[in-house]
Amino acid sequence: MAKGEIIGAIKLYSDEMHLTPVEITGKIMKRFCLEREAAVKYIAEVLGLQPA
């Protein structure tokens, strides 16, 4: 799993598909076999959000 792929997927889901961070979390957890905590950290980093 490459960090760049995860970042690209998050940007695609957000910018092109207009998904919410919660929706993106579920998608990247499933696609990249991530734990929720890791997924939330990636999303916060890419979208500039505060982790929940």
N, C-alpha and C positions, 0 to 999 in steps of 0.2 A: 504494500500500500504506500503510495507516494503522497506526501503532504500536498504537493501541487495539484494532484487530482481532487483531493478533498476540497481545497480552496476553490478550484474551478467549478466544482459541482455546487458549492454553496453560492457562488456568484451567479451561476446559471439559474438556480432555483429562485434566488432573490430577484435578480434584475430582469430576467426574461419570463419567468413563470409567475412572478409576483407572489410567491409563497411566503407565509409568515415564518418567523424563526422557529416556532413550535412545529410547524409542518416540516420544515427543513431538517430539524433535529431527528424526527422519525425516519426520514428518507436517508440521511447519511448514516444513521446508526445501522440501518438494514443493509445498505449498499456496501459500506466499508467495515462492517462488523465492529462497530465502536460501542463502547459503554456510553451511557447518557452523559456522564461528566465530561468525557473527552469530546463528545459531539458539541456540547454546550460551549466548551472552551474554544473550539475551532470557529463556531458561529460568532461568538463574541469577538474573536480576533479579526475575522474577515469583515463583519458588518459594523464593528465598532460599538458593540453593545456591552453592557455590564452583565457578567454572568449571574444567573439566578441562584 
